[in-house]
């Protein structure tokens, strides 16, 4: 059964769009495959891990109104083959006797297939409220500002993801691993009902990879236990994590009196230099604050010490407080601004880092004993 003739580059882009979620090892072999379906002059590609589903389609020349044909084949192997072929290669795909033959010039590849009818798909998406349409750049920036604070394989499964919350004309994104919390928001063109959905970590990372830094639109739709994102020719549907996200409003300090403003890159560079001599396991760094001075101190088990001193405008109480230096650097490396404001309570309180020019970003890091 001849599936199609297609240029290598024409097939490569949509294949790359769907294979990001495919795991290399699966308990169900078919989950390592991508579903290829040709229906008339349209080729559809779909991949899933049973939690997330990514689909896309492209026009294919010369197929006419032939019957729908489908096959599933190893996503990684097909992708590796396409990447290894010359850019200008013209491909012929033919399915026969449980194999997919990929031909390009004098190259031949025979890949094992599984029936298209056996390929699992998520339940049909049903929207429960009007969708949100944003620029892709805006959603990408929203996710990038907070995603690094998501937990990884935490027993509190609801922390292994990112909270998306609609509240009137505001879309909020929050992530926390219990040691730090990142919050940001953006304004929506029209009001929506209050709604909370926890996106799995893998879906968030895949969206960040696929979204463009452009004004091209992306539509977000909320279902009963799914969220759908549509942008360009791509549709990504993700199940949401069933759980109660912590009340982040209780974590973000509102009463701190002591503040200082500093250039983001200056603080980041000083922390990176000092961190070279930090304890590799605990990654602790001390902030020693006195009048108009911030000393950054790192020590390790070999009794080595690094110290950086920065001049700042600070008239608050003297303070000696410890933090995980990786947590501090994560925020500084992912927020786009010239300056940040650091607000502090006492030696047992968290630090609140905010955007120097945008009040919508807040990042809280709990102190650590050093």
C-alpha positions in Angstrom: 0.0 0.0 0.0 1.7 3.2 -1.2 1.2 5.9 1.3 2.8 9.0 -0.3 5.7 10.7 -2.0 7.0 13.6 0.0 10.0 15.9 0.3 12.2 15.1 3.3 11.9 18.6 4.7 8.1 18.7 4.3 7.8 15.6 6.5 10.6 16.4 9.0 9.0 19.5 10.5 5.6 18.0 11.5 7.3 14.8 12.7 9.6 16.9 15.0 6.4 18.7 16.3 4.8 15.4 17.6 7.8 13.3 18.7 8.9 15.5 21.6 6.5 13.7 24.0 7.4 10.1 22.8 9.3 8.2 25.5 12.1 5.9 24.4 10.9 3.1 26.6 7.2 2.3 27.1 5.2 -0.5 28.7 3.0 -0.4 25.6 5.1 -0.7 22.4 2.7 1.3 20.3 3.3 4.4 22.5 6.8 4.6 21.0 5.1 5.0 17.6 3.7 7.9 15.7 0.4 7.5 13.9 0.6 8.5 10.2 -2.7 8.9 8.4 -3.3 10.0 4.8 -6.8 11.1 4.0 -7.2 12.6 0.5 -4.6 15.3 0.2 -3.9 15.7 3.9 -1.3 13.8 6.0 -2.0 13.8 9.8 0.6 12.9 12.5 -0.3 12.1 16.1 1.7 11.0 19.1 0.6 10.3 22.7 1.9 9.1 26.1 -1.7 8.6 27.4 -1.4 11.9 29.4 -0.5 14.3 26.5 -1.4 14.1 22.9 0.1 16.2 20.1 -1.3 16.2 16.6 -0.6 18.1 13.4 -1.3 17.8 9.7 0.0 19.1 6.4 -1.2 19.1 2.8 0.2 16.5 0.5 0.3 17.0 -3.2 -1.0 14.5 -5.7 -3.1 12.1 -3.5 -6.5 13.2 -4.7 -9.6 11.7 -3.0 -8.2 8.2 -2.2 -9.5 6.2 0.8 -8.1 7.0 4.3 -4.9 5.0 5.0 -3.0 4.8 8.2 0.0 3.1 9.9 2.0 3.5 13.1 5.8 3.4 13.1 8.6 4.1 15.6 8.7 7.9 15.9 12.4 8.1 17.0 13.7 5.8 14.2 11.7 7.6 11.5 13.0 10.9 12.8 16.6 9.7 12.9 16.3 8.4 9.3 14.9 11.8 8.1 17.7 13.7 9.9 20.3 11.5 8.3 19.1 11.9 4.8 20.2 14.8 2.5 18.1 18.0 2.8 16.9 17.7 -0.8 15.9 14.0 -0.6 12.5 12.9 -2.0 10.8 10.2 0.0 8.5 7.4 -0.9 6.6 5.7 1.9 5.0 2.3 1.3 3.2 0.1 3.8 3.3 -3.7 3.3 3.2 -6.8 5.4 3.7 -5.2 8.8 6.5 -3.0 7.5 6.9 0.6 6.4 9.4 1.0 3.6 11.0 4.4 3.4 12.9 5.0 0.1 15.1 7.9 -0.8 17.2 7.6 -3.9 19.3 4.5 -3.4 18.5 4.3 0.3 15.9 1.8 1.7 14.7 1.4 5.2 12.1 -1.2 6.4 10.5 -0.3 9.7 8.2 -2.5 11.8 4.6 -1.2 12.0 1.6 -1.7 14.3 -2.0 -1.3 13.1 -3.4 2.2 13.1 -6.7 1.0 14.6 -4.8 -0.1 17.7 -3.3 3.4 18.4 -4.7 4.9 21.6 -6.1 8.4 21.6 -7.2 10.7 24.4 -11.0 11.2 24.9 -12.5 13.7 22.6 -12.0 17.2 23.9 -15.0 19.1 25.2 -14.6 22.8 26.1 -16.3 24.0 29.3 -15.8 27.7 28.8 -14.8 30.2 26.0 -11.2 29.9 24.8 -8.4 32.4 25.4 -6.4 33.6 22.4 -2.9 35.1 23.0 0.3 35.8 21.1 2.6 32.7 21.3 5.4 34.9 22.6 3.2 36.0 25.5 2.3 32.5 26.6 5.9 31.3 26.1 7.2 34.1 28.3 4.5 33.4 30.9 5.5 29.7 31.2 9.3 30.4 31.1 9.0 32.9 34.0 7.8 30.1 36.4 8.3 26.6 35.0 11.8 26.1 36.6 10.1 26.1 40.0 8.0 23.0 39.3 8.8 20.0 41.4 10.3 16.8 39.9 8.8 13.4 41.0 7.6 14.8 44.3 5.3 12.6 46.3 3.0 15.6 46.4 2.0 14.9 42.8 0.1 18.2 42.5 3.5 20.0 42.7 4.8 18.2 39.6 3.2 20.7 37.4 2.2 24.3 36.9 -1.0 26.0 38.0 -2.9 27.9 35.2 -5.6 30.1 36.7 -8.1 32.3 35.0 -9.6 35.0 37.2 -11.7 37.7 35.5 -9.3 39.4 33.1 -6.2 37.8 34.4 -4.3 34.6 33.5 -2.0 33.5 36.3 0.8 30.9 36.3 2.2 29.5 39.5 4.8 26.8 40.2 6.4 25.6 43.4 8.4 22.7 44.7 7.9 23.5 48.4 11.3 25.3 48.7 10.6 28.2 46.3 7.5 29.6 44.4 7.3 31.5 41.2 4.2 33.6 40.2 3.4 35.7 37.2 0.3 36.9 35.3 -0.9 38.7 32.2 -4.0 40.6 31.3 -6.7 39.0 29.1 -8.8 40.9 26.6 -12.1 39.8 28.2 -13.3 38.5 31.5 -13.6 34.7 32.2 -14.9 32.6 35.1 -12.5 31.6 37.8 -10.9 28.3 36.8 -7.8 26.4 38.1 -6.0 23.7 36.1 -2.7 22.0 37.0 -0.7 21.2 33.8 1.7 18.3 34.1 5.4 19.2 34.0 6.0 17.3 30.7 3.2 19.3 29.0 4.6 22.6 30.2 8.1 21.8 28.9 6.7 20.6 25.5 4.8 23.8 25.1 7.8 25.9 26.0 9.8 24.0 23.3 7.1 24.4 20.6 5.8 27.9 21.1 7.4 30.6 19.0 8.6 34.0 20.2 6.2 35.7 17.7 2.8 37.3 17.6 1.2 34.3 15.9 -1.9 33.2 17.9 -2.3 30.4 20.4 -5.7 29.4 21.7 -6.1 27.9 25.2 -9.3 25.9 26.0 -10.2 24.3 29.3 -12.2 21.1 29.5 -13.4 19.1 32.4 -10.1 17.3 33.0 -8.1 18.4 29.9 -6.6 21.6 28.5 -6.1 22.1 24.8 -3.6 24.4 23.1 -3.9 25.1 19.4 -1.2 27.1 17.5 -0.2 27.0 13.8 -1.1 23.5 12.6 -0.4 21.9 16.0 -2.9 20.8 18.6 -1.6 19.7 22.0 -4.1 18.2 24.5 -3.0 17.5 28.1 -4.8 15.8 31.0 -4.7 18.0 34.1 -3.3 16.8 37.5 -6.2 15.9 39.8 -5.3 17.6 43.0 -5.5 20.8 45.1 -2.7 23.3 44.4 -1.4 25.0 47.6 -2.8 28.5 48.4 0.1 30.5 46.9 -1.3 33.8 48.2 -0.3 32.8 51.8 3.3 32.2 50.7 4.0 35.5 48.9 5.0 38.1 51.6 3.2 41.4 51.6 4.6 43.1 54.7 8.4 43.3 54.2 10.0 46.6 55.1 13.6 46.1 53.9 14.3 46.3 50.2 17.2 46.8 47.8 17.2 47.2 44.0 20.1 45.7 42.0 21.0 45.0 38.4 19.9 41.5 37.5 23.0 40.5 35.6 25.3 42.0 38.3 23.7 39.9 41.0 23.6 36.8 38.8 27.3 37.0 37.9 28.3 37.5 41.5 26.2 34.5 42.6 27.7 32.3 39.8 31.3 33.2 40.8 30.7 32.6 44.5 28.8 29.3 43.8 32.0 27.8 42.3 33.1 27.1 45.9 29.7 26.2 47.3 29.0 22.8 48.9 28.1 20.6 45.9 25.3 18.8 47.8 23.6 21.7 49.6 24.5 24.6 47.3 24.2 27.1 50.1 25.1 30.8 49.8 25.0 33.5 52.6 23.8 37.0 52.1 25.3 39.4 54.6 23.5 42.7 54.5 24.8 45.9 56.1 24.3 49.5 55.3 24.7 49.9 51.5 26.5 46.6 51.2 25.6 43.0 50.2 28.3 40.4 50.8 27.8 37.0 49.1 29.7 34.2 50.9 30.1 30.5 49.9 32.0 27.8 51.7 32.5 24.1 51.2 33.7 21.0 53.0 37.4 21.7 52.1 37.2 25.0 54.1 37.4 27.0 50.9 35.6 30.3 50.7 34.4 32.7 48.0 33.2 36.2 48.8 31.7 38.9 46.6 30.8 42.4 47.8 28.3 44.5 46.0 27.4 48.2 46.6 23.7 48.6 47.0 21.3 51.2 48.3 20.2 49.6 51.6 19.2 51.2 54.9 17.4 48.3 56.5 18.4 46.0 59.4 21.7 44.1 59.3 21.0 40.6 58.2 22.8 37.3 57.7 20.7 34.8 55.8 21.3 31.6 53.8 19.7 30.4 50.5 20.1 27.7 47.9 22.1 29.5 45.2 20.6 27.4 42.4 17.1 28.7 43.3 18.3 32.3 43.2 20.0 31.8 39.9 17.0 30.1 38.3 14.9 33.2 38.7 17.6 35.6 37.6 18.3 33.6 34.5 14.6 33.3 33.5 13.1 36.7 34.1 13.7 39.4 31.4 14.5 42.7 33.1 17.4 45.0 33.8 16.8 45.2 37.6 15.3 43.2 40.3 14.0 44.2 43.8 14.9 41.9 46.7 12.6 42.3 49.8 13.5 40.7 53.1 12.1 40.1 56.6 14.4 38.5 59.2 17.0 35.7 59.1 14.2 33.1 59.3 12.0 34.5 56.6 12.0 34.0 52.8 13.3 36.5 50.3 10.8 38.0 47.8 12.4 38.8 44.4 10.3 41.0 42.0 10.7 42.4 38.5 12.1 45.9 38.6 9.7 47.2 36.0 6.8 44.7 36.1 4.7 44.0 39.3 3.2 40.8 37.8 6.3 38.7 38.6 7.0 37.4 42.2 9.5 34.8 43.3 9.8 33.5 46.8 12.8 31.5 48.1 12.8 29.9 51.6 15.9 30.4 53.7 18.2 27.6 54.6 20.4 27.0 57.6 24.1 27.2 56.7 
